[in-house]
Every structure is written in C-alpha cells, then in structure tokens.
Amino acid sequence: MRLSPAGSRFEGGAMRVLLADDDAGVRGSLAALLHLDGFATEEVCGGEEALRILRSSSPSSSQRRSLQR
C-alpha cells in the first residue's frame, strides 16, 4: 500500500490508524477489529515509537491541530 499525498489515507481510501500499546495481544485484537471496518493499521509497542512515527510523517494542518488537542 502507498500513502496518499495527504498522508491520512492509503490509496484506495482506507483511513490509517496508528495503534500504540505495549501488549501485543491488545494491538492485534484492535487491529483485527479495525481491519473488519476497513481501516488500515500500523502497530507499535509504545508511545515513544508512536511519536517518532507521527513526527516523521507529514500530516496536514488539520491533522496537526487534532494532534495538539
């Protein structure tokens, strides 16, 4: 899958969700449920890794506003 220019959806329209939890079982269960609803997921095992990914991506201004709330 490739990211769209906006960075919030994969080509094909699936919304992306970043799952951060130190319990692999919880992450896997949530990912499975989200996939059933058509979401694309990326799983990480903690907050630091999630922040690194978020900072390295190029979110739109509206996404940056929602992250700052």
N, C-alpha and C positions, 0 to 999 in steps of 0.2 A: 504494500500500500504506500501511496505517496501523499505527503501533506499538500493541501491546497495553499495558495499564497496567503490566505487569511490565517492559516495555522490552527484553526479551530476545528476543521473538518478534514477527513480524508477524502480524496477524490472518490466520488460515489455517494457522498453525502452523510456518512456516519459521523456523529458527534464523538469527539475524543474525550475520554475521562482518564485522569491520572489517579491511580489508586495507591495510596501510601499507608502501609500497615506493617508492623513487624511480624505479624502472624501470617504465614504463607497460606494457611487454610482459609482464613478470612478473606485475604486478597483473591484467592482462587474462586471462592464461592461468590463473592461480589462480581468478579469479572464474568463468571458464567451467567449470572442473572442479567447483567448489563448487556452481554452479547445477545441474549434472547430478545432483548428490547431494541436491538440494532445499534448499540453503541460499540465503538472501538475503544479498547482499554490499553493502558500501559501500566504495568505494576512495578512498584519499587518498595523496598523494605523499610523505609524511614523518611522522616521529614527532611533531613539534610539532602538526601538524594533527590527528593521531590523538588526542593527549592533549587537545586543545581539544574535540573531539567527545565523548570519554569524560567529560570534566569537565562538559560542558554537559548530558549525559544524566542521567537519574535512575535509576541502577542499584539493584537490590535489595541488601539487606545481604549476601547470599551472593555476588553478583557483585562487590561492593566488596571482600570478603575475597579472592576469587580474583585481583583486580587488584593487591592489595597483596603477594602472594607473590612 
